[in-house]
Amino acid sequence: MLLPILIVGDKRLRNKSKELKKSEINEDFQKTLSDMFETMYDSHGIGLAAIQVGIEKRFLVLDLGQSELAEGEEGTRDQRVLINPEIVEREGEIEWEEGCLSCPDIQVMMTRSQKITVTYKDLNFEEQKIEAQDLLAVAIQHEIDHLDGKLIIDQLSALKKEKYIKELKSSGRRVVR
Ligand code: CO
């Protein structure tokens, strides 16, 4: 089932999401994850944070399967679910032009850590740790920003940000609340 994605202007995107509890990992949660993947693929995204579909909990889905392919290669699924993720180490810097399903029609040059170590809980609520670099590192940092109420447009100057929001509203896009 496709879920509606919250768009900039919706105040919920600014909330700090709460930790997910082990008891919340049930059938409904599995269904939510599968809906989030479906919604993400439908919008051609590589990551989606729960708050983007209105759930104020600290988890996110990622699939870089398509983006890492060489030309002509078949697409594969590379689904990842990170629950209560936390960046525990950072190294280096990388610039990346990022888009966001909650910020239509804009790309923003972001400075991110090039390499990160992330701890998170898996679907069995077991503690996991991964090292990520480049696109995967960027994608995780982007989605964790969502869990903290941050958006890529926060990097724009106040003037540019205002202009963007004004244009978005006048474009006739449905800006939720
Ligand atoms: Co985003």
Backbone and ligand atoms as CSV (ligand in chain L), in Angstrom:
chain,resi,resn,atom,element,x,y,z
A,1,MET,N,N,0.842,-1.189,0.000
A,1,MET,CA,C,0.000,0.000,0.000
A,1,MET,C,C,0.881,1.245,0.000
A,2,LEU,N,N,0.577,2.164,-0.935
A,2,LEU,CA,C,1.348,3.405,-0.974
A,2,LEU,C,C,0.906,4.323,0.166
A,3,LEU,N,N,1.887,4.923,0.810
A,3,LEU,CA,C,1.598,5.832,1.920
A,3,LEU,C,C,1.842,7.267,1.453
A,4,PRO,N,N,1.042,8.220,1.943
A,4,PRO,CA,C,1.290,9.612,1.572
A,4,PRO,C,C,2.580,10.117,2.227
A,5,ILE,N,N,3.409,10.786,1.427
A,5,ILE,CA,C,4.670,11.318,1.940
A,5,ILE,C,C,4.461,12.769,2.383
A,6,LEU,N,N,4.867,13.075,3.593
A,6,LEU,CA,C,4.737,14.454,4.092
A,6,LEU,C,C,5.704,15.354,3.339
A,7,ILE,N,N,5.223,16.527,3.006
A,7,ILE,CA,C,5.997,17.497,2.232
A,7,ILE,C,C,6.347,18.681,3.137
A,8,VAL,N,N,7.490,19.312,2.808
A,8,VAL,CA,C,7.948,20.471,3.571
A,8,VAL,C,C,6.786,21.446,3.785
A,9,GLY,N,N,6.689,21.960,4.994
A,9,GLY,CA,C,5.526,22.769,5.365
A,9,GLY,C,C,4.700,22.021,6.403
A,10,ASP,N,N,4.789,20.690,6.359
A,10,ASP,CA,C,4.109,19.881,7.375
A,10,ASP,C,C,4.954,19.895,8.646
A,11,LYS,N,N,4.384,20.408,9.709
A,11,LYS,CA,C,5.143,20.600,10.955
A,11,LYS,C,C,5.691,19.300,11.534
A,12,ARG,N,N,5.029,18.196,11.218
A,12,ARG,CA,C,5.490,16.917,11.786
A,12,ARG,C,C,6.914,16.577,11.350
A,13,LEU,N,N,7.302,17.075,10.165
A,13,LEU,CA,C,8.662,16.803,9.673
A,13,LEU,C,C,9.722,17.435,10.573
A,14,ARG,N,N,9.311,18.371,11.410
A,14,ARG,CA,C,10.245,19.077,12.289
A,14,ARG,C,C,10.355,18.442,13.674
A,15,ASN,N,N,9.535,17.436,13.937
A,15,ASN,CA,C,9.567,16.790,15.258
A,15,ASN,C,C,10.741,15.828,15.366
A,16,LYS,N,N,11.215,15.684,16.586
A,16,LYS,CA,C,12.261,14.703,16.856
A,16,LYS,C,C,11.563,13.372,17.129
A,17,SER,N,N,11.876,12.377,16.335
A,17,SER,CA,C,11.209,11.083,16.475
A,17,SER,C,C,11.665,10.353,17.737
A,18,LYS,N,N,10.781,9.506,18.248
A,18,LYS,CA,C,11.067,8.774,19.482
A,18,LYS,C,C,11.597,7.373,19.179
A,19,GLU,N,N,12.396,6.867,20.109
A,19,GLU,CA,C,12.957,5.521,19.954
A,19,GLU,C,C,11.837,4.486,19.798
A,20,LEU,N,N,12.104,3.498,18.959
A,20,LEU,CA,C,11.160,2.401,18.793
A,20,LEU,C,C,11.435,1.369,19.891
A,21,LYS,N,N,10.356,0.825,20.463
A,21,LYS,CA,C,10.536,-0.189,21.503
A,21,LYS,C,C,10.433,-1.577,20.880
A,22,LYS,N,N,11.068,-2.523,21.554
A,22,LYS,CA,C,11.054,-3.901,21.057
A,22,LYS,C,C,9.624,-4.407,20.879
A,23,SER,N,N,8.757,-4.037,21.829
A,23,SER,CA,C,7.363,-4.503,21.789
A,23,SER,C,C,6.601,-3.954,20.579
A,24,GLU,N,N,7.158,-2.944,19.931
A,24,GLU,CA,C,6.486,-2.366,18.763
A,24,GLU,C,C,6.808,-3.118,17.474
A,25,ILE,N,N,7.753,-4.068,17.565
A,25,ILE,CA,C,8.078,-4.861,16.375
A,25,ILE,C,C,7.105,-6.034,16.304
A,26,ASN,N,N,6.041,-5.809,15.538
A,26,ASN,CA,C,4.996,-6.837,15.422
A,26,ASN,C,C,4.550,-6.906,13.965
A,27,GLU,N,N,3.427,-7.561,13.714
A,27,GLU,CA,C,2.963,-7.708,12.333
A,27,GLU,C,C,2.640,-6.375,11.678
A,28,ASP,N,N,2.038,-5.478,12.465
A,28,ASP,CA,C,1.716,-4.150,11.926
A,28,ASP,C,C,2.982,-3.423,11.493
A,29,PHE,N,N,4.022,-3.601,12.288
A,29,PHE,CA,C,5.291,-2.940,11.971
A,29,PHE,C,C,5.869,-3.487,10.668
A,30,GLN,N,N,5.800,-4.820,10.510
A,30,GLN,CA,C,6.287,-5.443,9.274
A,30,GLN,C,C,5.526,-4.917,8.063
A,31,LYS,N,N,4.227,-4.744,8.243
A,31,LYS,CA,C,3.380,-4.222,7.156
A,31,LYS,C,C,3.794,-2.781,6.838
A,32,THR,N,N,4.040,-1.991,7.880
A,32,THR,CA,C,4.490,-0.607,7.693
A,32,THR,C,C,5.790,-0.569,6.892
A,33,LEU,N,N,6.733,-1.461,7.255
A,33,LEU,CA,C,8.011,-1.499,6.536
A,33,LEU,C,C,7.796,-1.821,5.064
A,34,SER,N,N,6.949,-2.809,4.798
A,34,SER,CA,C,6.736,-3.199,3.405
A,34,SER,C,C,6.047,-2.061,2.647
A,35,ASP,N,N,5.133,-1.345,3.302
A,35,ASP,CA,C,4.497,-0.172,2.678
A,35,ASP,C,C,5.513,0.943,2.432
A,36,MET,N,N,6.438,1.100,3.375
A,36,MET,CA,C,7.452,2.152,3.206
A,36,MET,C,C,8.377,1.842,2.025
A,37,PHE,N,N,8.768,0.569,1.894
A,37,PHE,CA,C,9.603,0.199,0.734
A,37,PHE,C,C,8.824,0.455,-0.567
A,38,GLU,N,N,7.572,0.028,-0.578
A,38,GLU,CA,C,6.749,0.205,-1.782
A,38,GLU,C,C,6.636,1.690,-2.145
A,39,THR,N,N,6.395,2.514,-1.138
A,39,THR,CA,C,6.253,3.965,-1.332
A,39,THR,C,C,7.558,4.568,-1.842
A,40,MET,N,N,8.670,4.092,-1.261
A,40,MET,CA,C,9.988,4.597,-1.652
A,40,MET,C,C,10.302,4.234,-3.108
A,41,TYR,N,N,10.055,2.981,-3.488
A,41,TYR,CA,C,10.324,2.560,-4.870
A,41,TYR,C,C,9.441,3.341,-5.846
A,42,ASP,N,N,8.184,3.536,-5.452
A,42,ASP,CA,C,7.235,4.244,-6.303
A,42,ASP,C,C,7.706,5.669,-6.594
A,43,SER,N,N,8.394,6.270,-5.618
A,43,SER,CA,C,8.875,7.659,-5.779
A,43,SER,C,C,10.328,7.707,-6.244
A,44,HIS,N,N,10.904,6.545,-6.558
A,44,HIS,CA,C,12.297,6.454,-7.008
A,44,HIS,C,C,13.268,7.005,-5.981
A,45,GLY,N,N,12.980,6.764,-4.713
A,45,GLY,CA,C,13.886,7.188,-3.648
A,45,GLY,C,C,14.799,6.044,-3.260
A,46,ILE,N,N,15.883,6.368,-2.548
A,46,ILE,CA,C,16.778,5.311,-2.060
A,46,ILE,C,C,16.709,5.183,-0.543
A,47,GLY,N,N,15.973,6.109,0.087
A,47,GLY,CA,C,15.824,6.045,1.535
A,47,GLY,C,C,14.539,6.727,1.962
A,48,LEU,N,N,14.000,6.262,3.088
A,48,LEU,CA,C,12.778,6.883,3.606
A,48,LEU,C,C,12.779,6.732,5.128
A,49,ALA,N,N,12.577,7.843,5.815
A,49,ALA,CA,C,12.494,7.808,7.279
A,49,ALA,C,C,11.017,7.737,7.675
A,50,ALA,N,N,10.757,7.085,8.808
A,50,ALA,CA,C,9.369,6.847,9.239
A,50,ALA,C,C,8.566,8.147,9.312
A,51,ILE,N,N,9.202,9.218,9.785
A,51,ILE,CA,C,8.472,10.481,9.947
A,51,ILE,C,C,7.963,11.012,8.613
A,52,GLN,N,N,8.616,10.613,7.510
A,52,GLN,CA,C,8.165,11.086,6.193
A,52,GLN,C,C,6.807,10.508,5.806
A,53,VAL,N,N,6.414,9.431,6.485
A,53,VAL,CA,C,5.055,8.919,6.285
A,53,VAL,C,C,4.235,9.112,7.562
A,54,GLY,N,N,4.686,10.058,8.398
A,54,GLY,CA,C,3.894,10.478,9.553
A,54,GLY,C,C,4.069,9.651,10.811
A,55,ILE,N,N,5.063,8.761,10.822
A,55,ILE,CA,C,5.288,7.937,12.012
A,55,ILE,C,C,6.483,8.499,12.775
A,56,GLU,N,N,6.231,8.984,13.996
A,56,GLU,CA,C,7.295,9.678,14.739
A,56,GLU,C,C,8.168,8.710,15.534
A,57,LYS,N,N,8.739,7.749,14.836
A,57,LYS,CA,C,9.591,6.750,15.477
A,57,LYS,C,C,10.921,6.702,14.757
A,58,ARG,N,N,11.955,6.307,15.531
A,58,ARG,CA,C,13.299,6.334,14.952
A,58,ARG,C,C,13.611,5.054,14.176
A,59,PHE,N,N,13.124,4.993,12.950
A,59,PHE,CA,C,13.565,3.927,12.061
A,59,PHE,C,C,13.486,4.423,10.619
A,60,LEU,N,N,14.250,3.733,9.770
A,60,LEU,CA,C,14.321,4.160,8.373
A,60,LEU,C,C,14.573,2.954,7.487
A,61,VAL,N,N,14.197,3.102,6.235
A,61,VAL,CA,C,14.465,2.052,5.253
A,61,VAL,C,C,15.374,2.626,4.169
A,62,LEU,N,N,16.200,1.748,3.611
A,62,LEU,CA,C,17.136,2.132,2.561
A,62,LEU,C,C,17.196,1.030,1.524
A,63,ASP,N,N,17.401,1.410,0.286
A,63,ASP,CA,C,17.735,0.438,-0.754
A,63,ASP,C,C,18.565,1.145,-1.814
A,64,LEU,N,N,19.844,0.875,-1.775
A,64,LEU,CA,C,20.757,1.486,-2.746
A,64,LEU,C,C,20.963,0.572,-3.942
A,65,GLY,N,N,20.175,-0.501,-4.001
A,65,GLY,CA,C,20.335,-1.521,-5.035
A,65,GLY,C,C,20.440,-0.967,-6.440
A,66,GLN,N,N,19.552,-0.040,-6.782
A,66,GLN,CA,C,19.542,0.515,-8.130
A,66,GLN,C,C,20.708,1.471,-8.362
A,67,SER,N,N,21.028,2.255,-7.356
A,67,SER,CA,C,21.976,3.346,-7.564
A,67,SER,C,C,23.421,2.875,-7.684
A,68,GLU,N,N,23.706,1.687,-7.169
A,68,GLU,CA,C,25.090,1.211,-7.207
A,68,GLU,C,C,25.410,0.367,-8.433
A,69,LEU,N,N,24.426,0.201,-9.317
A,69,LEU,CA,C,24.618,-0.669,-10.467
A,69,LEU,C,C,25.451,-0.022,-11.559
A,70,ALA,N,N,26.231,-0.832,-12.222
A,70,ALA,CA,C,26.910,-0.363,-13.428
A,70,ALA,C,C,25.889,-0.394,-14.559
A,71,GLU,N,N,26.183,0.325,-15.613
A,71,GLU,CA,C,25.250,0.408,-16.730
A,71,GLU,C,C,24.979,-0.986,-17.314
A,72,GLY,N,N,23.712,-1.277,-17.577
A,72,GLY,CA,C,23.362,-2.545,-18.197
A,72,GLY,C,C,23.135,-3.674,-17.210
A,73,GLU,N,N,23.528,-3.482,-15.955
A,73,GLU,CA,C,23.326,-4.522,-14.947
A,73,GLU,C,C,21.861,-4.586,-14.546
A,74,GLU,N,N,21.444,-5.754,-14.163
A,74,GLU,CA,C,20.076,-5.935,-13.698
A,74,GLU,C,C,19.912,-5.340,-12.307
A,75,GLY,N,N,18.756,-4.766,-12.061
A,75,GLY,CA,C,18.489,-4.200,-10.737
A,75,GLY,C,C,18.312,-5.289,-9.695
A,76,THR,N,N,18.870,-5.073,-8.519
A,76,THR,CA,C,18.656,-6.027,-7.437
A,76,THR,C,C,18.144,-5.262,-6.225
A,77,ARG,N,N,17.486,-5.965,-5.372
A,77,ARG,CA,C,17.013,-5.345,-4.141
A,77,ARG,C,C,18.103,-5.471,-3.086
A,78,ASP,N,N,18.301,-4.401,-2.349
A,78,ASP,CA,C,19.276,-4.399,-1.262
A,78,ASP,C,C,18.635,-3.672,-0.085
A,79,GLN,N,N,17.591,-4.311,0.447
A,79,GLN,CA,C,16.790,-3.638,1.472
A,79,GLN,C,C,17.481,-3.628,2.834
A,80,ARG,N,N,17.492,-2.476,3.438
A,80,ARG,CA,C,18.030,-2.343,4.794
A,80,ARG,C,C,17.007,-1.634,5.662
A,81,VAL,N,N,16.893,-2.093,6.897
A,81,VAL,CA,C,16.038,-1.437,7.886
A,81,VAL,C,C,16.912,-1.105,9.085
A,82,LEU,N,N,16.970,0.136,9.467
A,82,LEU,CA,C,17.755,0.561,10.628
A,82,LEU,C,C,16.807,1.116,11.682
A,83,ILE,N,N,16.810,0.463,12.842
A,83,ILE,CA,C,15.956,0.889,13.952
A,83,ILE,C,C,16.837,1.571,15.005
A,84,ASN,N,N,16.379,2.691,15.506
A,84,ASN,CA,C,17.126,3.483,16.508
A,84,ASN,C,C,18.607,3.665,16.120
A,85,PRO,N,N,18.858,4.112,14.894
A,85,PRO,CA,C,20.255,4.249,14.446
A,85,PRO,C,C,20.967,5.402,15.141
A,86,GLU,N,N,22.247,5.226,15.316
A,86,GLU,CA,C,23.058,6.249,15.960
A,86,GLU,C,C,24.447,6.248,15.337
A,87,ILE,N,N,24.915,7.421,14.965
A,87,ILE,CA,C,26.256,7.526,14.398
A,87,ILE,C,C,27.245,7.629,15.549
A,88,VAL,N,N,28.156,6.641,15.649
A,88,VAL,CA,C,29.081,6.620,16.785
A,88,VAL,C,C,30.495,7.044,16.392
A,89,GLU,N,N,30.787,7.030,15.091
A,89,GLU,CA,C,32.089,7.496,14.609
A,89,GLU,C,C,31.940,8.156,13.263
A,90,ARG,N,N,32.753,9.191,13.040
A,90,ARG,CA,C,32.743,9.895,11.758
A,90,ARG,C,C,34.163,10.101,11.295
A,91,GLU,N,N,34.345,10.085,9.974
A,91,GLU,CA,C,35.677,10.311,9.420
A,91,GLU,C,C,35.555,11.011,8.068
A,92,GLY,N,N,36.357,12.023,7.860
A,92,GLY,CA,C,36.441,12.681,6.560
A,92,GLY,C,C,35.216,13.496,6.208
A,93,GLU,N,N,35.289,14.121,5.048
A,93,GLU,CA,C,34.175,14.936,4.570
A,93,GLU,C,C,33.920,14.636,3.113
A,94,ILE,N,N,32.667,14.761,2.717
A,94,ILE,CA,C,32.310,14.545,1.322
A,94,ILE,C,C,31.164,15.493,0.978
A,95,GLU,N,N,31.206,16.015,-0.240
A,95,GLU,CA,C,30.132,16.886,-0.698
A,95,GLU,C,C,29.209,16.066,-1.577
A,96,TRP,N,N,27.922,16.238,-1.382
A,96,TRP,CA,C,26.966,15.439,-2.145
A,96,TRP,C,C,25.739,16.286,-2.463
A,97,GLU,N,N,25.285,16.217,-3.703
A,97,GLU,CA,C,24.069,16.931,-4.057
A,97,GLU,C,C,22.882,16.018,-3.766
A,98,GLU,N,N,22.074,16.433,-2.792
A,98,GLU,CA,C,21.010,15.556,-2.313
A,98,GLU,C,C,19.625,16.067,-2.669
A,99,GLY,N,N,18.761,15.104,-2.952
A,99,GLY,CA,C,17.349,15.402,-3.110
A,99,GLY,C,C,16.600,14.742,-1.968
A,100,CYS,N,N,15.330,15.042,-1.831
A,100,CYS,CA,C,14.549,14.491,-0.725
A,100,CYS,C,C,13.096,14.374,-1.164
A,101,LEU,N,N,12.479,13.231,-0.858
A,101,LEU,CA,C,11.088,13.028,-1.270
A,101,LEU,C,C,10.152,14.004,-0.569
A,102,SER,N,N,10.591,14.581,0.556
A,102,SER,CA,C,9.758,15.545,1.278
A,102,SER,C,C,10.021,16.988,0.836
A,103,CYS,N,N,11.039,17.172,-0.009
A,103,CYS,CA,C,11.364,18.510,-0.527
A,103,CYS,C,C,11.387,18.435,-2.055
A,104,PRO,N,N,10.214,18.490,-2.679
A,104,PRO,CA,C,10.152,18.290,-4.129
A,104,PRO,C,C,10.903,19.373,-4.890
A,105,ASP,N,N,11.380,18.998,-6.060
A,105,ASP,CA,C,11.929,19.947,-7.043
A,105,ASP,C,C,13.141,20.732,-6.561
A,106,ILE,N,N,13.945,20.176,-5.689
A,106,ILE,CA,C,15.159,20.892,-5.298
A,106,ILE,C,C,16.256,19.888,-4.953
A,107,GLN,N,N,17.489,20.280,-5.273
A,107,GLN,CA,C,18.661,19.499,-4.880
A,107,GLN,C,C,19.568,20.459,-4.126
A,108,VAL,N,N,20.143,19.998,-3.052
A,108,VAL,CA,C,20.971,20.867,-2.217
A,108,VAL,C,C,22.338,20.218,-2.004
A,109,MET,N,N,23.390,20.999,-2.217
A,109,MET,CA,C,24.739,20.494,-1.984
A,109,MET,C,C,24.965,20.418,-0.474
A,110,MET,N,N,25.277,19.213,-0.004
A,110,MET,CA,C,25.446,18.995,1.433
A,110,MET,C,C,26.879,18.543,1.721
A,111,THR,N,N,27.392,18.943,2.868
A,111,THR,CA,C,28.674,18.422,3.326
A,111,THR,C,C,28.384,17.362,4.381
A,112,ARG,N,N,28.847,16.151,4.123
A,112,ARG,CA,C,28.593,15.018,5.026
A,112,ARG,C,C,29.911,14.387,5.447
A,113,SER,N,N,29.847,13.525,6.454
A,113,SER,CA,C,31.011,12.707,6.781
A,113,SER,C,C,31.155,11.651,5.692
A,114,GLN,N,N,32.396,11.401,5.272
A,114,GLN,CA,C,32.621,10.449,4.176
A,114,GLN,C,C,32.449,9.015,4.652
A,115,LYS,N,N,32.817,8.806,5.919
A,115,LYS,CA,C,32.753,7.459,6.466
A,115,LYS,C,C,32.128,7.546,7.864
A,116,ILE,N,N,31.188,6.670,8.131
A,116,ILE,CA,C,30.571,6.678,9.465
A,116,ILE,C,C,30.445,5.246,9.997
A,117,THR,N,N,30.421,5.148,11.304
A,117,THR,CA,C,30.077,3.886,11.946
A,117,THR,C,C,28.732,4.112,12.632
A,118,VAL,N,N,27.816,3.199,12.363
A,118,VAL,CA,C,26.450,3.358,12.856
A,118,VAL,C,C,26.042,2.135,13.667
A,119,THR,N,N,25.482,2.371,14.837
A,119,THR,CA,C,24.874,1.267,15.575
A,119,THR,C,C,23.360,1.382,15.395
A,120,TYR,N,N,22.694,0.239,15.373
A,120,TYR,CA,C,21.231,0.241,15.232
A,120,TYR,C,C,20.701,-1.109,15.693
A,121,LYS,N,N,19.387,-1.210,15.782
A,121,LYS,CA,C,18.762,-2.482,16.107
A,121,LYS,C,C,18.198,-3.080,14.815
A,122,ASP,N,N,18.350,-4.406,14.679
A,122,ASP,CA,C,17.755,-5.069,13.520
A,122,ASP,C,C,16.322,-5.512,13.857
A,123,LEU,N,N,15.713,-6.284,12.953
A,123,LEU,CA,C,14.303,-6.650,13.143
A,123,LEU,C,C,14.078,-7.602,14.318
A,124,ASN,N,N,15.179,-8.204,14.802
A,124,ASN,CA,C,15.068,-9.026,16.022
A,124,ASN,C,C,15.431,-8.221,17.259
A,125,PHE,N,N,15.604,-6.922,17.050
A,125,PHE,CA,C,16.007,-5.994,18.095
A,125,PHE,C,C,17.388,-6.334,18.664
A,126,GLU,N,N,18.196,-6.962,17.808
A,126,GLU,CA,C,19.591,-7.234,18.170
A,126,GLU,C,C,20.419,-6.026,17.763
A,127,GLU,N,N,21.417,-5.703,18.588
A,127,GLU,CA,C,22.291,-4.577,18.282
A,127,GLU,C,C,23.206,-4.922,17.100
A,128,GLN,N,N,23.276,-4.028,16.120
A,128,GLN,CA,C,24.140,-4.213,14.958
A,128,GLN,C,C,25.022,-2.994,14.792
A,129,LYS,N,N,26.118,-3.207,14.085
A,129,LYS,CA,C,27.021,-2.096,13.819
A,129,LYS,C,C,27.493,-2.205,12.374
A,130,ILE,N,N,27.413,-1.109,11.632
A,130,ILE,CA,C,27.953,-1.134,10.270
A,130,ILE,C,C,28.856,0.066,10.035
A,131,GLU,N,N,29.803,-0.148,9.136
A,131,GLU,CA,C,30.604,0.954,8.638
A,131,GLU,C,C,30.083,1.282,7.255
A,132,ALA,N,N,29.888,2.548,7.009
A,132,ALA,CA,C,29.363,2.955,5.703
A,132,ALA,C,C,30.202,4.088,5.168
A,133,GLN,N,N,30.358,4.092,3.841
A,133,GLN,CA,C,31.034,5.241,3.251
A,133,GLN,C,C,30.331,5.693,1.984
A,134,ASP,N,N,30.704,6.890,1.550
A,134,ASP,CA,C,30.167,7.496,0.336
A,134,ASP,C,C,28.630,7.477,0.319
A,135,LEU,N,N,28.029,6.955,-0.775
A,135,LEU,CA,C,26.577,7.089,-0.899
A,135,LEU,C,C,25.811,6.489,0.283
A,136,LEU,N,N,26.223,5.310,0.741
A,136,LEU,CA,C,25.505,4.706,1.869
A,136,LEU,C,C,25.614,5.589,3.116
A,137,ALA,N,N,26.815,6.128,3.352
A,137,ALA,CA,C,27.024,7.014,4.502
A,137,ALA,C,C,26.168,8.275,4.370
A,138,VAL,N,N,26.132,8.824,3.152
A,138,VAL,CA,C,25.351,10.041,2.900
A,138,VAL,C,C,23.861,9.760,3.140
A,139,ALA,N,N,23.395,8.628,2.600
A,139,ALA,CA,C,21.973,8.283,2.714
A,139,ALA,C,C,21.578,8.095,4.184
A,140,ILE,N,N,22.426,7.431,4.958
A,140,ILE,CA,C,22.107,7.214,6.370
A,140,ILE,C,C,22.082,8.550,7.122
A,141,GLN,N,N,23.064,9.415,6.833
A,141,GLN,CA,C,23.086,10.725,7.507
A,141,GLN,C,C,21.850,11.549,7.140
A,142,HIS,N,N,21.445,11.460,5.878
A,142,HIS,CA,C,20.249,12.178,5.417
A,142,HIS,C,C,19.006,11.696,6.177
A,143,GLU,N,N,18.859,10.374,6.285
A,143,GLU,CA,C,17.657,9.829,6.930
A,143,GLU,C,C,17.668,10.057,8.437
A,144,ILE,N,N,18.843,9.987,9.058
A,144,ILE,CA,C,18.909,10.262,10.497
A,144,ILE,C,C,18.561,11.734,10.760
A,145,ASP,N,N,18.953,12.620,9.847
A,145,ASP,CA,C,18.541,14.027,9.967
A,145,ASP,C,C,17.012,14.128,10.071
A,146,HIS,N,N,16.312,13.337,9.249
A,146,HIS,CA,C,14.838,13.356,9.316
A,146,HIS,C,C,14.356,12.990,10.715
A,147,LEU,N,N,15.002,12.000,11.331
A,147,LEU,CA,C,14.568,11.552,12.660
A,147,LEU,C,C,14.775,12.663,13.697
A,148,ASP,N,N,15.687,13.596,13.366
A,148,ASP,CA,C,15.953,14.726,14.265
A,148,ASP,C,C,15.245,15.999,13.809
A,149,GLY,N,N,14.371,15.884,12.835
A,149,GLY,CA,C,13.585,17.035,12.387
A,149,GLY,C,C,14.301,17.971,11.433
A,150,LYS,N,N,15.407,17.489,10.860
A,150,LYS,CA,C,16.172,18.354,9.939
A,150,LYS,C,C,15.894,18.002,8.482
A,151,LEU,N,N,15.965,19.026,7.627
A,151,LEU,CA,C,15.738,18.845,6.192
A,151,LEU,C,C,16.878,19.487,5.412
A,152,ILE,N,N,17.101,19.008,4.184
A,152,ILE,CA,C,18.213,19.546,3.384
A,152,ILE,C,C,18.065,21.045,3.125
A,153,ILE,N,N,16.832,21.543,3.077
A,153,ILE,CA,C,16.643,22.970,2.780
A,153,ILE,C,C,17.127,23.864,3.926
A,154,ASP,N,N,17.419,23.259,5.073
A,154,ASP,CA,C,17.960,24.043,6.197
A,154,ASP,C,C,19.350,24.588,5.869
A,155,GLN,N,N,19.996,24.010,4.850
A,155,GLN,CA,C,21.328,24.473,4.451
A,155,GLN,C,C,21.256,25.703,3.545
A,156,LEU,N,N,20.067,25.990,3.031
A,156,LEU,CA,C,19.921,27.159,2.155
A,156,LEU,C,C,19.926,28.427,3.000
A,157,SER,N,N,20.259,29.555,2.368
A,157,SER,CA,C,20.160,30.831,3.066
A,157,SER,C,C,18.676,31.081,3.352
A,158,ALA,N,N,18.404,31.934,4.329
A,158,ALA,CA,C,17.012,32.208,4.715
A,158,ALA,C,C,16.207,32.678,3.500
A,159,LEU,N,N,16.850,33.503,2.676
A,159,LEU,CA,C,16.179,34.067,1.509
A,159,LEU,C,C,15.807,32.974,0.496
A,160,LYS,N,N,16.795,32.111,0.209
A,160,LYS,CA,C,16.569,31.026,-0.758
A,160,LYS,C,C,15.511,30.056,-0.254
A,161,LYS,N,N,15.552,29.799,1.043
A,161,LYS,CA,C,14.611,28.864,1.646
A,161,LYS,C,C,13.185,29.410,1.529
A,162,GLU,N,N,13.043,30.699,1.806
A,162,GLU,CA,C,11.743,31.357,1.725
A,162,GLU,C,C,11.206,31.314,0.295
A,163,LYS,N,N,12.107,31.578,-0.649
A,163,LYS,CA,C,11.742,31.593,-2.068
A,163,LYS,C,C,11.275,30.194,-2.496
A,164,TYR,N,N,12.019,29.189,-2.052
A,164,TYR,CA,C,11.690,27.807,-2.397
A,164,TYR,C,C,10.299,27.436,-1.879
A,165,ILE,N,N,10.029,27.763,-0.628
A,165,ILE,CA,C,8.743,27.401,-0.015
A,165,ILE,C,C,7.590,28.143,-0.711
A,166,LYS,N,N,7.856,29.405,-1.059
A,166,LYS,CA,C,6.852,30.211,-1.753
A,166,LYS,C,C,6.533,29.596,-3.124
A,167,GLU,N,N,7.588,29.213,-3.839
A,167,GLU,CA,C,7.409,28.628,-5.171
A,167,GLU,C,C,6.687,27.287,-5.089
A,168,LEU,N,N,7.033,26.541,-4.051
A,168,LEU,CA,C,6.411,25.231,-3.868
A,168,LEU,C,C,4.911,25.385,-3.637
A,169,LYS,N,N,4.562,26.381,-2.824
A,169,LYS,CA,C,3.132,26.611,-2.516
A,169,LYS,C,C,2.393,27.074,-3.761
A,170,SER,N,N,3.021,27.949,-4.549
A,170,SER,CA,C,2.323,28.492,-5.716
A,170,SER,C,C,2.325,27.498,-6.880
A,171,SER,N,N,3.141,26.451,-6.784
A,171,SER,CA,C,3.189,25.461,-7.861
A,171,SER,C,C,1.933,24.600,-7.882
A,172,GLY,N,N,1.095,24.766,-6.865
A,172,GLY,CA,C,-0.142,24.015,-6.824
A,172,GLY,C,C,0.038,22.624,-6.233
A,173,ARG,N,N,1.270,22.329,-5.803
A,173,ARG,CA,C,1.472,21.049,-5.129
A,173,ARG,C,C,0.713,21.063,-3.822
A,174,ARG,N,N,0.235,19.933,-3.475
A,174,ARG,CA,C,-0.521,19.857,-2.234
A,174,ARG,C,C,0.481,19.877,-1.067
A,175,VAL,N,N,0.541,21.004,-0.388
A,175,VAL,CA,C,1.418,21.095,0.773
A,175,VAL,C,C,0.560,20.791,1.995
A,176,VAL,N,N,0.853,19.686,2.605
A,176,VAL,CA,C,0.014,19.220,3.716
A,176,VAL,C,C,0.225,20.127,4.921
A,177,ARG,N,N,-0.810,20.721,5.407
A,177,ARG,CA,C,-0.784,21.634,6.578
A,177,ARG,C,C,0.374,22.612,6.542
L,1,CO,CO,CO,14.776,13.132,2.782
